Amino acid sequence: MNRGQLVAAAIVMGIGLPLVFVYARAMADGVRRAREAPLRAMFGDRIYERLLAGERTPMHYLGDDRLAPDFELRDRHGRPFRLSEQRGKTVVMNFWSITCPPCVEEMPTLVELADILAERDDVVLVAVSTDAGWDEVAHLFPPDSRLRVIFDPDRAVTRGRYGTRLLPETWIVDREGVIRFRYDGARDWSSPLAIDVIDMFAR
């Protein structure tokens, strides 16, 4: 290789390597942002950045350092639901009450989500009601509803173990029993965005 070729090669390397570096960083950033997109859309950029930085916010949670408190509650048929028995599956828990208008407003979306998840064996959805029992809430559900509703009338789990004061509140617990996500407030839980968020923690 003569001197001219060496100079040309050096110029190409001098221009090309930074471009490759910039391209690689842009691709990595694009992949990261695509992965974060559902959570950014759910929380909003400002709150998501705070949660990502490990800050506590009054309404939401995002992390991987808290084991979900175990509990056992019964459904309308008297069958027990124990959280620790769901290990190996992602658990979506919605704390709610019939006395909470936003809870009642979002409940049809949880009924629909239960239908969407019915064919999956990796995600469990449960609605934790603080009401007295099934007779009090039955009129909200179609006869063929697949949504499992369990009852915590004394709020020993809802308030005592999970610290929930304002309803509705939705939690996602991963396959290892670790709390990964909490969202305070009503949402459309049957939307593609909500499914994407659930899938993030079900992988």
Secondary structure, DSSP 8 states (H G I E B T S, - for coil): --HHHHHHHHHHHHHHHHHHHHHHHHHHHHHHHHHHHHHHHHH-HHHHHHHHTT---SS-EEEEEEE----EEEETTS-EEEGGGGTTSEEEEEEE-TT-HHHHHHHHHHHHHHHHHTT-SSEEEEEEE-SS-HHHHGGGS-TT---EEEE-TT-TTTTTTT---SS-EEEEE-TTSEEEEEEES---TTSHHHHHHHHHHH-
